[in-house]
Amino acid sequence: MKKSLTAAALVVAAVTMSAQPALAVETGNFHGTGIGPYPTDAISSAEKVARTFARNTGWLDSQCYVRSSDVRSQTSYYSATVWLYCQR
């Protein structure tokens, strides 16, 4: 009985040691604000700011996407906030 338990423990240890380590996923969240004469211009401006923040911390554009945006009408222009979600 003791031999079979030892053999079973060795098999479990061998399987555990040969398994690939889980890949760690790094994520990042960034936001930027911008203004423009039209809603799409304000969103584009805000996205550029958010992507600049992401790039400055080492993220690639291909690793980030716009998670959400919010546009507000001001007196003679629009303001927007864009949130980016990045993953690598």
Phi and psi in radians as a Rosetta constraint file:
Dihedral C 1 N 2 CA 2 C 2 CIRCULARHARMONIC -1.141 0.35
Dihedral N 2 CA 2 C 2 N 3 CIRCULARHARMONIC -0.671 0.35
Dihedral C 2 N 3 CA 3 C 3 CIRCULARHARMONIC -1.137 0.35
Dihedral N 3 CA 3 C 3 N 4 CIRCULARHARMONIC -0.720 0.35
Dihedral C 3 N 4 CA 4 C 4 CIRCULARHARMONIC -1.205 0.35
Dihedral N 4 CA 4 C 4 N 5 CIRCULARHARMONIC -0.610 0.35
Dihedral C 4 N 5 CA 5 C 5 CIRCULARHARMONIC -1.173 0.35
Dihedral N 5 CA 5 C 5 N 6 CIRCULARHARMONIC -0.698 0.35
Dihedral C 5 N 6 CA 6 C 6 CIRCULARHARMONIC -1.133 0.35
Dihedral N 6 CA 6 C 6 N 7 CIRCULARHARMONIC -0.764 0.35
Dihedral C 6 N 7 CA 7 C 7 CIRCULARHARMONIC -1.101 0.35
Dihedral N 7 CA 7 C 7 N 8 CIRCULARHARMONIC -0.730 0.35
Dihedral C 7 N 8 CA 8 C 8 CIRCULARHARMONIC -1.114 0.35
Dihedral N 8 CA 8 C 8 N 9 CIRCULARHARMONIC -0.707 0.35
Dihedral C 8 N 9 CA 9 C 9 CIRCULARHARMONIC -1.129 0.35
Dihedral N 9 CA 9 C 9 N 10 CIRCULARHARMONIC -0.669 0.35
Dihedral C 9 N 10 CA 10 C 10 CIRCULARHARMONIC -1.171 0.35
Dihedral N 10 CA 10 C 10 N 11 CIRCULARHARMONIC -0.681 0.35
Dihedral C 10 N 11 CA 11 C 11 CIRCULARHARMONIC -1.124 0.35
Dihedral N 11 CA 11 C 11 N 12 CIRCULARHARMONIC -0.790 0.35
Dihedral C 11 N 12 CA 12 C 12 CIRCULARHARMONIC -1.093 0.35
Dihedral N 12 CA 12 C 12 N 13 CIRCULARHARMONIC -0.732 0.35
Dihedral C 12 N 13 CA 13 C 13 CIRCULARHARMONIC -1.117 0.35
Dihedral N 13 CA 13 C 13 N 14 CIRCULARHARMONIC -0.728 0.35
Dihedral C 13 N 14 CA 14 C 14 CIRCULARHARMONIC -1.132 0.35
Dihedral N 14 CA 14 C 14 N 15 CIRCULARHARMONIC -0.729 0.35
Dihedral C 14 N 15 CA 15 C 15 CIRCULARHARMONIC -1.162 0.35
Dihedral N 15 CA 15 C 15 N 16 CIRCULARHARMONIC -0.734 0.35
Dihedral C 15 N 16 CA 16 C 16 CIRCULARHARMONIC -1.115 0.35
Dihedral N 16 CA 16 C 16 N 17 CIRCULARHARMONIC -0.733 0.35
Dihedral C 16 N 17 CA 17 C 17 CIRCULARHARMONIC -1.264 0.35
Dihedral N 17 CA 17 C 17 N 18 CIRCULARHARMONIC -0.482 0.35
Dihedral C 17 N 18 CA 18 C 18 CIRCULARHARMONIC -1.516 0.35
Dihedral N 18 CA 18 C 18 N 19 CIRCULARHARMONIC -0.200 0.35
Dihedral C 18 N 19 CA 19 C 19 CIRCULARHARMONIC -1.214 0.35
Dihedral N 19 CA 19 C 19 N 20 CIRCULARHARMONIC 2.518 0.35
Dihedral C 19 N 20 CA 20 C 20 CIRCULARHARMONIC -1.243 0.35
Dihedral N 20 CA 20 C 20 N 21 CIRCULARHARMONIC 2.463 0.35
Dihedral C 20 N 21 CA 21 C 21 CIRCULARHARMONIC -1.187 0.35
Dihedral N 21 CA 21 C 21 N 22 CIRCULARHARMONIC 2.590 0.35
Dihedral C 21 N 22 CA 22 C 22 CIRCULARHARMONIC -1.154 0.35
Dihedral N 22 CA 22 C 22 N 23 CIRCULARHARMONIC 2.424 0.35
Dihedral C 22 N 23 CA 23 C 23 CIRCULARHARMONIC -1.361 0.35
Dihedral N 23 CA 23 C 23 N 24 CIRCULARHARMONIC 2.275 0.35
Dihedral C 23 N 24 CA 24 C 24 CIRCULARHARMONIC -1.429 0.35
Dihedral N 24 CA 24 C 24 N 25 CIRCULARHARMONIC 2.400 0.35
Dihedral C 24 N 25 CA 25 C 25 CIRCULARHARMONIC -1.916 0.35
Dihedral N 25 CA 25 C 25 N 26 CIRCULARHARMONIC 2.213 0.35
Dihedral C 25 N 26 CA 26 C 26 CIRCULARHARMONIC -1.788 0.35
Dihedral N 26 CA 26 C 26 N 27 CIRCULARHARMONIC 2.363 0.35
Dihedral C 26 N 27 CA 27 C 27 CIRCULARHARMONIC -2.207 0.35
Dihedral N 27 CA 27 C 27 N 28 CIRCULARHARMONIC 2.762 0.35
Dihedral C 27 N 28 CA 28 C 28 CIRCULARHARMONIC -2.557 0.35
Dihedral N 28 CA 28 C 28 N 29 CIRCULARHARMONIC 2.588 0.35
Dihedral C 28 N 29 CA 29 C 29 CIRCULARHARMONIC -2.188 0.35
Dihedral N 29 CA 29 C 29 N 30 CIRCULARHARMONIC 2.307 0.35
Dihedral C 29 N 30 CA 30 C 30 CIRCULARHARMONIC -2.392 0.35
Dihedral N 30 CA 30 C 30 N 31 CIRCULARHARMONIC 2.653 0.35
Dihedral C 30 N 31 CA 31 C 31 CIRCULARHARMONIC -2.432 0.35
Dihedral N 31 CA 31 C 31 N 32 CIRCULARHARMONIC 2.675 0.35
Dihedral C 31 N 32 CA 32 C 32 CIRCULARHARMONIC -2.512 0.35
Dihedral N 32 CA 32 C 32 N 33 CIRCULARHARMONIC 2.736 0.35
Dihedral C 32 N 33 CA 33 C 33 CIRCULARHARMONIC -2.114 0.35
Dihedral N 33 CA 33 C 33 N 34 CIRCULARHARMONIC 2.673 0.35
Dihedral C 33 N 34 CA 34 C 34 CIRCULARHARMONIC -2.752 0.35
Dihedral N 34 CA 34 C 34 N 35 CIRCULARHARMONIC 2.950 0.35
Dihedral C 34 N 35 CA 35 C 35 CIRCULARHARMONIC -2.293 0.35
Dihedral N 35 CA 35 C 35 N 36 CIRCULARHARMONIC 2.837 0.35
Dihedral C 35 N 36 CA 36 C 36 CIRCULARHARMONIC -3.033 0.35
Dihedral N 36 CA 36 C 36 N 37 CIRCULARHARMONIC 2.898 0.35
Dihedral C 36 N 37 CA 37 C 37 CIRCULARHARMONIC -1.278 0.35
Dihedral N 37 CA 37 C 37 N 38 CIRCULARHARMONIC -0.337 0.35
Dihedral C 37 N 38 CA 38 C 38 CIRCULARHARMONIC -2.280 0.35
Dihedral N 38 CA 38 C 38 N 39 CIRCULARHARMONIC 2.755 0.35
Dihedral C 38 N 39 CA 39 C 39 CIRCULARHARMONIC -0.974 0.35
Dihedral N 39 CA 39 C 39 N 40 CIRCULARHARMONIC -0.743 0.35
Dihedral C 39 N 40 CA 40 C 40 CIRCULARHARMONIC -1.144 0.35
Dihedral N 40 CA 40 C 40 N 41 CIRCULARHARMONIC -0.598 0.35
Dihedral C 40 N 41 CA 41 C 41 CIRCULARHARMONIC -1.179 0.35
Dihedral N 41 CA 41 C 41 N 42 CIRCULARHARMONIC -0.700 0.35
Dihedral C 41 N 42 CA 42 C 42 CIRCULARHARMONIC -1.138 0.35
Dihedral N 42 CA 42 C 42 N 43 CIRCULARHARMONIC -0.721 0.35
Dihedral C 42 N 43 CA 43 C 43 CIRCULARHARMONIC -1.142 0.35
Dihedral N 43 CA 43 C 43 N 44 CIRCULARHARMONIC -0.761 0.35
Dihedral C 43 N 44 CA 44 C 44 CIRCULARHARMONIC -1.059 0.35
Dihedral N 44 CA 44 C 44 N 45 CIRCULARHARMONIC -0.753 0.35
Dihedral C 44 N 45 CA 45 C 45 CIRCULARHARMONIC -1.092 0.35
Dihedral N 45 CA 45 C 45 N 46 CIRCULARHARMONIC -0.777 0.35
Dihedral C 45 N 46 CA 46 C 46 CIRCULARHARMONIC -1.159 0.35
Dihedral N 46 CA 46 C 46 N 47 CIRCULARHARMONIC -0.658 0.35
Dihedral C 46 N 47 CA 47 C 47 CIRCULARHARMONIC -1.146 0.35
Dihedral N 47 CA 47 C 47 N 48 CIRCULARHARMONIC -0.680 0.35
Dihedral C 47 N 48 CA 48 C 48 CIRCULARHARMONIC -1.060 0.35
Dihedral N 48 CA 48 C 48 N 49 CIRCULARHARMONIC -0.725 0.35
Dihedral C 48 N 49 CA 49 C 49 CIRCULARHARMONIC -1.127 0.35
Dihedral N 49 CA 49 C 49 N 50 CIRCULARHARMONIC -0.805 0.35
Dihedral C 49 N 50 CA 50 C 50 CIRCULARHARMONIC -1.092 0.35
Dihedral N 50 CA 50 C 50 N 51 CIRCULARHARMONIC -0.743 0.35
Dihedral C 50 N 51 CA 51 C 51 CIRCULARHARMONIC -1.160 0.35
Dihedral N 51 CA 51 C 51 N 52 CIRCULARHARMONIC -0.577 0.35
Dihedral C 51 N 52 CA 52 C 52 CIRCULARHARMONIC -1.108 0.35
Dihedral N 52 CA 52 C 52 N 53 CIRCULARHARMONIC -0.767 0.35
Dihedral C 52 N 53 CA 53 C 53 CIRCULARHARMONIC -1.049 0.35
Dihedral N 53 CA 53 C 53 N 54 CIRCULARHARMONIC -0.778 0.35
Dihedral C 53 N 54 CA 54 C 54 CIRCULARHARMONIC -1.114 0.35
Dihedral N 54 CA 54 C 54 N 55 CIRCULARHARMONIC -0.791 0.35
Dihedral C 54 N 55 CA 55 C 55 CIRCULARHARMONIC -1.080 0.35
Dihedral N 55 CA 55 C 55 N 56 CIRCULARHARMONIC -0.664 0.35
Dihedral C 55 N 56 CA 56 C 56 CIRCULARHARMONIC -1.152 0.35
Dihedral N 56 CA 56 C 56 N 57 CIRCULARHARMONIC -0.292 0.35
Dihedral C 56 N 57 CA 57 C 57 CIRCULARHARMONIC -1.878 0.35
Dihedral N 57 CA 57 C 57 N 58 CIRCULARHARMONIC 0.222 0.35
Dihedral C 57 N 58 CA 58 C 58 CIRCULARHARMONIC 1.724 0.35
Dihedral N 58 CA 58 C 58 N 59 CIRCULARHARMONIC 0.115 0.35
Dihedral C 58 N 59 CA 59 C 59 CIRCULARHARMONIC -1.525 0.35
Dihedral N 59 CA 59 C 59 N 60 CIRCULARHARMONIC 2.564 0.35
Dihedral C 59 N 60 CA 60 C 60 CIRCULARHARMONIC -1.605 0.35
Dihedral N 60 CA 60 C 60 N 61 CIRCULARHARMONIC 2.670 0.35
Dihedral C 60 N 61 CA 61 C 61 CIRCULARHARMONIC -1.033 0.35
Dihedral N 61 CA 61 C 61 N 62 CIRCULARHARMONIC -0.613 0.35
Dihedral C 61 N 62 CA 62 C 62 CIRCULARHARMONIC -1.232 0.35
Dihedral N 62 CA 62 C 62 N 63 CIRCULARHARMONIC -0.240 0.35
Dihedral C 62 N 63 CA 63 C 63 CIRCULARHARMONIC -1.629 0.35
Dihedral N 63 CA 63 C 63 N 64 CIRCULARHARMONIC -0.043 0.35
Dihedral C 63 N 64 CA 64 C 64 CIRCULARHARMONIC -2.185 0.35
Dihedral N 64 CA 64 C 64 N 65 CIRCULARHARMONIC 2.562 0.35
Dihedral C 64 N 65 CA 65 C 65 CIRCULARHARMONIC -2.468 0.35
Dihedral N 65 CA 65 C 65 N 66 CIRCULARHARMONIC 2.752 0.35
Dihedral C 65 N 66 CA 66 C 66 CIRCULARHARMONIC -1.286 0.35
Dihedral N 66 CA 66 C 66 N 67 CIRCULARHARMONIC 2.063 0.35
Dihedral C 66 N 67 CA 67 C 67 CIRCULARHARMONIC -1.441 0.35
Dihedral N 67 CA 67 C 67 N 68 CIRCULARHARMONIC -0.757 0.35
Dihedral C 67 N 68 CA 68 C 68 CIRCULARHARMONIC -2.819 0.35
Dihedral N 68 CA 68 C 68 N 69 CIRCULARHARMONIC 2.883 0.35
Dihedral C 68 N 69 CA 69 C 69 CIRCULARHARMONIC -2.562 0.35
Dihedral N 69 CA 69 C 69 N 70 CIRCULARHARMONIC 2.747 0.35
Dihedral C 69 N 70 CA 70 C 70 CIRCULARHARMONIC -2.414 0.35
Dihedral N 70 CA 70 C 70 N 71 CIRCULARHARMONIC 2.205 0.35
Dihedral C 70 N 71 CA 71 C 71 CIRCULARHARMONIC -2.034 0.35
Dihedral N 71 CA 71 C 71 N 72 CIRCULARHARMONIC 2.402 0.35
Dihedral C 71 N 72 CA 72 C 72 CIRCULARHARMONIC -2.267 0.35
Dihedral N 72 CA 72 C 72 N 73 CIRCULARHARMONIC 2.462 0.35
Dihedral C 72 N 73 CA 73 C 73 CIRCULARHARMONIC -1.537 0.35
Dihedral N 73 CA 73 C 73 N 74 CIRCULARHARMONIC 2.225 0.35
Dihedral C 73 N 74 CA 74 C 74 CIRCULARHARMONIC -1.781 0.35
Dihedral N 74 CA 74 C 74 N 75 CIRCULARHARMONIC -2.963 0.35
Dihedral C 74 N 75 CA 75 C 75 CIRCULARHARMONIC -1.062 0.35
Dihedral N 75 CA 75 C 75 N 76 CIRCULARHARMONIC -0.898 0.35
Dihedral C 75 N 76 CA 76 C 76 CIRCULARHARMONIC -2.261 0.35
Dihedral N 76 CA 76 C 76 N 77 CIRCULARHARMONIC 0.257 0.35
Dihedral C 76 N 77 CA 77 C 77 CIRCULARHARMONIC -2.737 0.35
Dihedral N 77 CA 77 C 77 N 78 CIRCULARHARMONIC 3.095 0.35
Dihedral C 77 N 78 CA 78 C 78 CIRCULARHARMONIC -2.038 0.35
Dihedral N 78 CA 78 C 78 N 79 CIRCULARHARMONIC 2.541 0.35
Dihedral C 78 N 79 CA 79 C 79 CIRCULARHARMONIC -2.083 0.35
Dihedral N 79 CA 79 C 79 N 80 CIRCULARHARMONIC 2.585 0.35
Dihedral C 79 N 80 CA 80 C 80 CIRCULARHARMONIC -2.459 0.35
Dihedral N 80 CA 80 C 80 N 81 CIRCULARHARMONIC 2.670 0.35
Dihedral C 80 N 81 CA 81 C 81 CIRCULARHARMONIC -2.181 0.35
Dihedral N 81 CA 81 C 81 N 82 CIRCULARHARMONIC 2.357 0.35
Dihedral C 81 N 82 CA 82 C 82 CIRCULARHARMONIC -2.163 0.35
Dihedral N 82 CA 82 C 82 N 83 CIRCULARHARMONIC 2.374 0.35
Dihedral C 82 N 83 CA 83 C 83 CIRCULARHARMONIC -1.939 0.35
Dihedral N 83 CA 83 C 83 N 84 CIRCULARHARMONIC 2.216 0.35
Dihedral C 83 N 84 CA 84 C 84 CIRCULARHARMONIC -1.804 0.35
Dihedral N 84 CA 84 C 84 N 85 CIRCULARHARMONIC 2.521 0.35
Dihedral C 84 N 85 CA 85 C 85 CIRCULARHARMONIC -2.058 0.35
Dihedral N 85 CA 85 C 85 N 86 CIRCULARHARMONIC 2.208 0.35
Dihedral C 85 N 86 CA 86 C 86 CIRCULARHARMONIC -2.092 0.35
Dihedral N 86 CA 86 C 86 N 87 CIRCULARHARMONIC 2.542 0.35
Dihedral C 86 N 87 CA 87 C 87 CIRCULARHARMONIC -2.573 0.35
Dihedral N 87 CA 87 C 87 N 88 CIRCULARHARMONIC 2.365 0.35
